[in-house]
Amino acid sequence: MNAALKYTLAFALAAGAGHLATIMAAPRAIMHVALGKLSNDGAAINRFVFGDRVTRQSRNVVRPSPDLAYASCVYDLSGGPLLVTAAPSPEGGYVSISVFDARTDNIAVFDSSQHPQGIRFVLAREGQAVPDGERIVRAQYDDGVILDRRLAPTAEMFAAADQARRMDSCAPL
């Protein structure tokens, strides 16, 4: 085998291994950075944090919508399951709750069109005991983030959505 072919083969193997490693590691690395920012470097775990009204300078969420009120709960299931509740917005305002795991996978979505009286579920790892009669979302990893997004295109609607979202809970059972 000539030297050029050996170097080409070595380069192709290294590039393939690097590509595979990047694809496998990137989601976890991205979520690690996001969880740190959303939890104020770990100070706010298993509780909702409420974002200010979005302006042109807002960048906590990539390209945030100025028509939404955001809240997030960075979760840690290593101590057990969490009970997550989201109050309905007044006057039938739209609410969406999304659960993302440590690899950025969206593992659950609930919205006010399906749950107009509010959203309630238990978030747990496989094998963790959960109460009977509760809606269960199973996570593959201990950590991730829950996003609450509420329609709030005006200052008045933002104030109403803000008041409603402050009743949200993301806490150990």
Summary of the structure (lengths in Angstrom):
residues: 173
radius of gyration: 20.2
end to end distance: 64.2
largest distance: 74.9
contacts: 498
relative contact order: 0.20
helix: 29%
strand: 32%
